[in-house]
Amino acid sequence: MSSPDLARALWRKSTRSNGSGACVEVARNLPGIVAIRDSKDPQGPALAVAPSQWASFTAIVKGGDLDG
């Protein structure tokens, strides 16, 4: 599998992010993928998932299903 071209990615960090450094950035402007990266390492690796997978993940998080 080839890596997606993220050169045109518009990265966004959550407005709920604080200064602790434990943040991710998300780019949703690329055709057919949502890209996710560690905000502390913007030149490092990024994950690329299908928009439907991202929507499922965020629904689970918002629903509190991952709360311990």
mmCIF file of the C-alpha atoms, coordinates in Angstrom:
data_MODEL
# 
_entry.id   MODEL 
# 
loop_
_atom_site.group_PDB 
_atom_site.id 
_atom_site.type_symbol 
_atom_site.label_atom_id 
_atom_site.label_alt_id 
_atom_site.label_comp_id 
_atom_site.label_asym_id 
_atom_site.label_entity_id 
_atom_site.label_seq_id 
_atom_site.pdbx_PDB_ins_code 
_atom_site.Cartn_x 
_atom_site.Cartn_y 
_atom_site.Cartn_z 
_atom_site.occupancy 
_atom_site.B_iso_or_equiv 
_atom_site.pdbx_formal_charge 
_atom_site.auth_seq_id 
_atom_site.auth_comp_id 
_atom_site.auth_asym_id 
_atom_site.auth_atom_id 
_atom_site.pdbx_PDB_model_num 
ATOM 1  C CA . MET A 1 1  ? 0.000   0.000  0.000  1.00 0.00 ? 1  MET A CA 1 
ATOM 2  C CA . SER A 1 2  ? 1.382   3.390  -0.926 1.00 0.00 ? 2  SER A CA 1 
ATOM 3  C CA . SER A 1 3  ? 1.423   6.341  1.418  1.00 0.00 ? 3  SER A CA 1 
ATOM 4  C CA . PRO A 1 4  ? -1.081  9.093  0.669  1.00 0.00 ? 4  PRO A CA 1 
ATOM 5  C CA . ASP A 1 5  ? 0.202   12.492 -0.436 1.00 0.00 ? 5  ASP A CA 1 
ATOM 6  C CA . LEU A 1 6  ? -0.345  14.776 2.562  1.00 0.00 ? 6  LEU A CA 1 
ATOM 7  C CA . ALA A 1 7  ? 1.311   17.851 1.038  1.00 0.00 ? 7  ALA A CA 1 
ATOM 8  C CA . ARG A 1 8  ? -2.043  19.652 0.767  1.00 0.00 ? 8  ARG A CA 1 
ATOM 9  C CA . ALA A 1 9  ? -3.367  18.538 4.132  1.00 0.00 ? 9  ALA A CA 1 
ATOM 10 C CA . LEU A 1 10 ? -4.936  21.280 6.221  1.00 0.00 ? 10 LEU A CA 1 
ATOM 11 C CA . TRP A 1 11 ? -4.214  20.169 9.771  1.00 0.00 ? 11 TRP A CA 1 
ATOM 12 C CA . ARG A 1 12 ? -6.486  21.104 12.654 1.00 0.00 ? 12 ARG A CA 1 
ATOM 13 C CA . LYS A 1 13 ? -5.952  20.628 16.376 1.00 0.00 ? 13 LYS A CA 1 
ATOM 14 C CA . SER A 1 14 ? -8.892  20.410 18.749 1.00 0.00 ? 14 SER A CA 1 
ATOM 15 C CA . THR A 1 15 ? -9.989  23.622 20.433 1.00 0.00 ? 15 THR A CA 1 
ATOM 16 C CA . ARG A 1 16 ? -10.061 21.527 23.626 1.00 0.00 ? 16 ARG A CA 1 
ATOM 17 C CA . SER A 1 17 ? -6.348  20.888 23.342 1.00 0.00 ? 17 SER A CA 1 
ATOM 18 C CA . ASN A 1 18 ? -4.258  22.140 26.225 1.00 0.00 ? 18 ASN A CA 1 
ATOM 19 C CA . GLY A 1 19 ? -0.551  22.726 26.699 1.00 0.00 ? 19 GLY A CA 1 
ATOM 20 C CA . SER A 1 20 ? 0.209   19.192 27.900 1.00 0.00 ? 20 SER A CA 1 
ATOM 21 C CA . GLY A 1 21 ? 1.358   18.116 24.439 1.00 0.00 ? 21 GLY A CA 1 
ATOM 22 C CA . ALA A 1 22 ? -0.931  15.069 24.321 1.00 0.00 ? 22 ALA A CA 1 
ATOM 23 C CA . CYS A 1 23 ? -2.736  16.146 21.154 1.00 0.00 ? 23 CYS A CA 1 
ATOM 24 C CA . VAL A 1 24 ? -3.463  14.887 17.694 1.00 0.00 ? 24 VAL A CA 1 
ATOM 25 C CA . GLU A 1 25 ? -4.120  16.850 14.541 1.00 0.00 ? 25 GLU A CA 1 
ATOM 26 C CA . VAL A 1 26 ? -6.609  15.844 11.890 1.00 0.00 ? 26 VAL A CA 1 
ATOM 27 C CA . ALA A 1 27 ? -6.802  16.732 8.186  1.00 0.00 ? 27 ALA A CA 1 
ATOM 28 C CA . ARG A 1 28 ? -10.207 16.154 6.603  1.00 0.00 ? 28 ARG A CA 1 
ATOM 29 C CA . ASN A 1 29 ? -9.715  18.050 3.344  1.00 0.00 ? 29 ASN A CA 1 
ATOM 30 C CA . LEU A 1 30 ? -8.129  15.236 1.327  1.00 0.00 ? 30 LEU A CA 1 
ATOM 31 C CA . PRO A 1 31 ? -10.174 13.164 -1.144 1.00 0.00 ? 31 PRO A CA 1 
ATOM 32 C CA . GLY A 1 32 ? -11.179 9.806  0.293  1.00 0.00 ? 32 GLY A CA 1 
ATOM 33 C CA . ILE A 1 33 ? -9.128  9.912  3.508  1.00 0.00 ? 33 ILE A CA 1 
ATOM 34 C CA . VAL A 1 34 ? -8.894  11.474 6.929  1.00 0.00 ? 34 VAL A CA 1 
ATOM 35 C CA . ALA A 1 35 ? -5.296  11.907 8.088  1.00 0.00 ? 35 ALA A CA 1 
ATOM 36 C CA . ILE A 1 36 ? -4.254  11.884 11.757 1.00 0.00 ? 36 ILE A CA 1 
ATOM 37 C CA . ARG A 1 37 ? -0.868  12.797 13.228 1.00 0.00 ? 37 ARG A CA 1 
ATOM 38 C CA . ASP A 1 38 ? 0.831   13.551 16.541 1.00 0.00 ? 38 ASP A CA 1 
ATOM 39 C CA . SER A 1 39 ? 0.942   17.317 17.041 1.00 0.00 ? 39 SER A CA 1 
ATOM 40 C CA . LYS A 1 40 ? 4.347   17.013 18.762 1.00 0.00 ? 40 LYS A CA 1 
ATOM 41 C CA . ASP A 1 41 ? 5.854   15.367 15.676 1.00 0.00 ? 41 ASP A CA 1 
ATOM 42 C CA . PRO A 1 42 ? 4.331   17.041 12.605 1.00 0.00 ? 42 PRO A CA 1 
ATOM 43 C CA . GLN A 1 43 ? 7.033   15.642 10.311 1.00 0.00 ? 43 GLN A CA 1 
ATOM 44 C CA . GLY A 1 44 ? 6.549   12.120 11.668 1.00 0.00 ? 44 GLY A CA 1 
ATOM 45 C CA . PRO A 1 45 ? 4.202   9.424  10.474 1.00 0.00 ? 45 PRO A CA 1 
ATOM 46 C CA . ALA A 1 46 ? 0.500   9.969  9.921  1.00 0.00 ? 46 ALA A CA 1 
ATOM 47 C CA . LEU A 1 47 ? -2.399  7.561  9.849  1.00 0.00 ? 47 LEU A CA 1 
ATOM 48 C CA . ALA A 1 48 ? -4.836  7.622  6.956  1.00 0.00 ? 48 ALA A CA 1 
ATOM 49 C CA . VAL A 1 49 ? -8.321  6.186  7.404  1.00 0.00 ? 49 VAL A CA 1 
ATOM 50 C CA . ALA A 1 50 ? -11.529 6.205  5.421  1.00 0.00 ? 50 ALA A CA 1 
ATOM 51 C CA . PRO A 1 51 ? -13.967 8.984  6.343  1.00 0.00 ? 51 PRO A CA 1 
ATOM 52 C CA . SER A 1 52 ? -16.502 6.343  7.445  1.00 0.00 ? 52 SER A CA 1 
ATOM 53 C CA . GLN A 1 53 ? -13.951 4.840  9.848  1.00 0.00 ? 53 GLN A CA 1 
ATOM 54 C CA . TRP A 1 54 ? -13.206 8.283  11.300 1.00 0.00 ? 54 TRP A CA 1 
ATOM 55 C CA . ALA A 1 55 ? -16.930 8.970  11.739 1.00 0.00 ? 55 ALA A CA 1 
ATOM 56 C CA . SER A 1 56 ? -17.377 5.643  13.554 1.00 0.00 ? 56 SER A CA 1 
ATOM 57 C CA . PHE A 1 57 ? -14.409 6.315  15.829 1.00 0.00 ? 57 PHE A CA 1 
ATOM 58 C CA . THR A 1 58 ? -15.518 9.826  16.775 1.00 0.00 ? 58 THR A CA 1 
ATOM 59 C CA . ALA A 1 59 ? -19.068 8.581  17.452 1.00 0.00 ? 59 ALA A CA 1 
ATOM 60 C CA . ILE A 1 60 ? -17.685 5.975  19.852 1.00 0.00 ? 60 ILE A CA 1 
ATOM 61 C CA . VAL A 1 61 ? -15.537 8.568  21.622 1.00 0.00 ? 61 VAL A CA 1 
ATOM 62 C CA . LYS A 1 62 ? -18.393 11.085 21.876 1.00 0.00 ? 62 LYS A CA 1 
ATOM 63 C CA . GLY A 1 63 ? -20.686 8.353  23.169 1.00 0.00 ? 63 GLY A CA 1 
ATOM 64 C CA . GLY A 1 64 ? -18.323 7.634  26.062 1.00 0.00 ? 64 GLY A CA 1 
ATOM 65 C CA . ASP A 1 65 ? -17.941 3.983  25.081 1.00 0.00 ? 65 ASP A CA 1 
ATOM 66 C CA . LEU A 1 66 ? -14.186 4.114  25.746 1.00 0.00 ? 66 LEU A CA 1 
ATOM 67 C CA . ASP A 1 67 ? -14.510 5.551  29.256 1.00 0.00 ? 67 ASP A CA 1 
ATOM 68 C CA . GLY A 1 68 ? -13.061 3.143  31.771 1.00 0.00 ? 68 GLY A CA 1 
# 
